[in-house]
Amino acid sequence: MSKKEQGNSATVKTTSHSIRMESPSSKRRAPRRPKVNVTPDVIVNGFIEFIREHGVVSLAVGFVIATQVQVVVKLLVSSFITPTFKFFFKNALENESIVWHVRGTEVVYTWGQFANGFINLIFVLIAIYLIVKIFKLDKLNKSQ
């Protein structure tokens, strides 16, 4: 290189990184994990214990009972309450509505559907209360 070329050249410093790769040696082994004996018997017993601890059966029984109470209360409402409202209003309660005309626009308030749903709720709550009190279910979880 000439002197002129040396003056224009830039010095680039590079650093080298060394990567050390080790082969697995017999002295360093990963810690052994204890073997878990997973047999069908252990799985079944563990599952049954889980169900007992977390009250899954009680939850399932409560869900089935609540579903049946809901069916009975809906039948009560459709068999007795709805005909009573038909007698007084000459129409089924759930078909009742108010129509309001504002500036050429019709607004329909279906208050009968809301009232019917609210009556269902009230009867479901009463039925659940009576079942809990009659069968003394509120005293089952209390410690002696």
C-alpha positions as a Markdown table, in Angstrom:
| # | Residue | x | y | z |
|---|---|---|---|---|
| 1 | Met | 0.0 | 0.0 | 0.0 |
| 2 | Ser | 1.1 | 3.5 | -0.7 |
| 3 | Lys | 1.2 | 6.2 | 1.9 |
| 4 | Lys | -1.8 | 7.9 | 0.3 |
| 5 | Glu | -3.8 | 4.7 | 0.6 |
| 6 | Gln | -2.7 | 4.2 | 4.2 |
| 7 | Gly | -3.9 | 7.6 | 5.2 |
| 8 | Asn | -7.4 | 7.0 | 3.9 |
| 9 | Ser | -7.8 | 3.6 | 5.3 |
| 10 | Ala | -9.7 | 3.0 | 8.5 |
| 11 | Thr | -8.7 | 0.7 | 11.2 |
| 12 | Val | -11.4 | -1.8 | 12.1 |
| 13 | Lys | -11.0 | -3.5 | 15.4 |
| 14 | Thr | -12.8 | -6.7 | 15.8 |
| 15 | Thr | -13.2 | -8.7 | 19.0 |
| 16 | Ser | -13.5 | -12.3 | 18.8 |
| 17 | His | -15.8 | -14.2 | 21.1 |
| 18 | Ser | -15.0 | -17.8 | 21.9 |
| 19 | Ile | -17.8 | -20.2 | 22.4 |
| 20 | Arg | -16.9 | -23.2 | 24.4 |
| 21 | Met | -18.9 | -26.3 | 23.8 |
| 22 | Glu | -18.7 | -29.1 | 26.2 |
| 23 | Ser | -19.7 | -32.6 | 25.5 |
| 24 | Pro | -21.8 | -34.3 | 28.2 |
| 25 | Ser | -19.5 | -35.9 | 30.6 |
| 26 | Ser | -20.4 | -38.9 | 32.8 |
| 27 | Lys | -19.6 | -36.8 | 35.9 |
| 28 | Arg | -22.4 | -34.2 | 35.2 |
| 29 | Arg | -25.8 | -35.7 | 35.0 |
| 30 | Ala | -29.1 | -34.0 | 35.2 |
| 31 | Pro | -30.8 | -34.6 | 38.5 |
| 32 | Arg | -33.1 | -37.5 | 38.5 |
| 33 | Arg | -36.7 | -36.9 | 38.9 |
| 34 | Pro | -38.5 | -39.4 | 41.1 |
| 35 | Lys | -40.5 | -41.8 | 39.0 |
| 36 | Val | -44.3 | -41.4 | 39.5 |
| 37 | Asn | -46.1 | -44.7 | 39.5 |
| 38 | Val | -49.1 | -43.9 | 37.2 |
| 39 | Thr | -51.3 | -46.8 | 37.1 |
| 40 | Pro | -55.0 | -46.9 | 36.4 |
| 41 | Asp | -55.7 | -47.6 | 40.0 |
| 42 | Val | -53.7 | -44.5 | 41.1 |
| 43 | Ile | -55.6 | -42.4 | 38.5 |
| 44 | Val | -59.0 | -43.6 | 39.6 |
| 45 | Asn | -58.3 | -43.2 | 43.3 |
| 46 | Gly | -56.9 | -39.7 | 42.7 |
| 47 | Phe | -59.9 | -38.8 | 40.7 |
| 48 | Ile | -62.3 | -40.1 | 43.3 |
| 49 | Glu | -60.4 | -38.2 | 46.0 |
| 50 | Phe | -60.5 | -35.0 | 43.9 |
| 51 | Ile | -64.3 | -35.4 | 43.6 |
| 52 | Arg | -64.7 | -35.9 | 47.4 |
| 53 | Glu | -62.5 | -33.0 | 48.3 |
| 54 | His | -64.1 | -30.4 | 46.0 |
| 55 | Gly | -67.7 | -31.5 | 46.4 |
| 56 | Val | -68.3 | -32.2 | 42.8 |
| 57 | Val | -71.1 | -34.7 | 43.5 |
| 58 | Ser | -72.9 | -32.2 | 45.7 |
| 59 | Leu | -72.6 | -29.6 | 42.9 |
| 60 | Ala | -73.9 | -32.0 | 40.3 |
| 61 | Val | -76.8 | -33.0 | 42.5 |
| 62 | Gly | -77.7 | -29.4 | 43.2 |
| 63 | Phe | -77.6 | -28.6 | 39.5 |
| 64 | Val | -79.9 | -31.5 | 38.6 |
| 65 | Ile | -82.3 | -30.5 | 41.4 |
| 66 | Ala | -82.3 | -26.8 | 40.3 |
| 67 | Thr | -83.0 | -27.8 | 36.7 |
| 68 | Gln | -86.0 | -29.8 | 37.8 |
| 69 | Val | -87.3 | -27.1 | 40.1 |
| 70 | Gln | -87.1 | -24.7 | 37.1 |
| 71 | Val | -89.1 | -27.1 | 35.0 |
| 72 | Val | -91.8 | -27.4 | 37.7 |
| 73 | Val | -92.0 | -23.7 | 38.3 |
| 74 | Lys | -92.3 | -23.0 | 34.6 |
| 75 | Leu | -95.2 | -25.5 | 34.5 |
| 76 | Leu | -96.8 | -23.8 | 37.5 |
| 77 | Val | -96.6 | -20.4 | 35.8 |
| 78 | Ser | -97.8 | -21.7 | 32.4 |
| 79 | Ser | -100.6 | -23.7 | 34.0 |
| 80 | Phe | -101.9 | -21.3 | 36.7 |
| 81 | Ile | -100.4 | -17.9 | 36.5 |
| 82 | Thr | -100.7 | -17.3 | 32.7 |
| 83 | Pro | -104.4 | -18.4 | 32.6 |
| 84 | Thr | -105.2 | -16.1 | 35.5 |
| 85 | Phe | -103.6 | -13.2 | 33.6 |
| 86 | Lys | -105.6 | -14.2 | 30.5 |
| 87 | Phe | -108.7 | -14.0 | 32.6 |
| 88 | Phe | -107.9 | -10.4 | 33.7 |
| 89 | Phe | -106.2 | -9.1 | 30.6 |
| 90 | Lys | -108.0 | -11.1 | 27.9 |
| 91 | Asn | -104.5 | -12.1 | 26.6 |
| 92 | Ala | -101.5 | -14.0 | 27.7 |
| 93 | Leu | -99.2 | -11.9 | 29.8 |
| 94 | Glu | -96.2 | -12.4 | 27.7 |
| 95 | Asn | -98.1 | -11.0 | 24.7 |
| 96 | Glu | -98.8 | -7.7 | 26.4 |
| 97 | Ser | -97.1 | -4.6 | 25.1 |
| 98 | Ile | -97.4 | -0.8 | 24.9 |
| 99 | Val | -96.9 | 0.9 | 21.5 |
| 100 | Trp | -95.8 | 4.5 | 21.6 |
| 101 | His | -95.9 | 6.6 | 18.4 |
| 102 | Val | -93.3 | 9.4 | 18.4 |
| 103 | Arg | -92.8 | 11.6 | 15.2 |
| 104 | Gly | -93.8 | 8.8 | 12.9 |
| 105 | Thr | -91.7 | 6.2 | 14.6 |
| 106 | Glu | -93.3 | 3.3 | 16.5 |
| 107 | Val | -91.7 | 2.2 | 19.8 |
| 108 | Val | -92.9 | -1.1 | 21.2 |
| 109 | Tyr | -92.4 | -1.9 | 24.9 |
| 110 | Thr | -93.0 | -5.6 | 25.5 |
| 111 | Trp | -93.6 | -5.3 | 29.2 |
| 112 | Gly | -95.5 | -8.6 | 29.3 |
| 113 | Gln | -92.4 | -10.6 | 28.5 |
| 114 | Phe | -90.5 | -8.8 | 31.3 |
| 115 | Ala | -93.4 | -9.3 | 33.8 |
| 116 | Asn | -93.6 | -13.0 | 32.8 |
| 117 | Gly | -89.8 | -13.5 | 33.4 |
| 118 | Phe | -90.0 | -11.6 | 36.7 |
| 119 | Ile | -92.9 | -13.8 | 37.9 |
| 120 | Asn | -90.9 | -16.9 | 36.9 |
| 121 | Leu | -88.0 | -15.6 | 39.0 |
| 122 | Ile | -90.2 | -14.9 | 42.0 |
| 123 | Phe | -91.7 | -18.4 | 41.9 |
| 124 | Val | -88.3 | -20.1 | 41.4 |
| 125 | Leu | -87.0 | -18.2 | 44.4 |
| 126 | Ile | -90.0 | -19.2 | 46.5 |
| 127 | Ala | -89.8 | -22.8 | 45.4 |
| 128 | Ile | -86.1 | -23.1 | 46.2 |
| 129 | Tyr | -86.7 | -21.4 | 49.6 |
| 130 | Leu | -89.5 | -23.8 | 50.5 |
| 131 | Ile | -87.4 | -26.9 | 49.4 |
| 132 | Val | -84.5 | -25.8 | 51.5 |
| 133 | Lys | -86.7 | -25.1 | 54.5 |
| 134 | Ile | -88.9 | -28.2 | 54.2 |
| 135 | Phe | -85.9 | -30.7 | 53.8 |
| 136 | Lys | -83.8 | -28.7 | 56.3 |
| 137 | Leu | -81.0 | -28.4 | 53.7 |
| 138 | Asp | -79.7 | -25.3 | 55.3 |
| 139 | Lys | -78.6 | -27.2 | 58.4 |
| 140 | Leu | -76.6 | -29.9 | 56.5 |
| 141 | Asn | -73.3 | -28.0 | 56.2 |
| 142 | Lys | -73.3 | -26.5 | 59.8 |
| 143 | Ser | -70.7 | -28.1 | 62.0 |
| 144 | Gln | -71.9 | -29.7 | 65.2 |
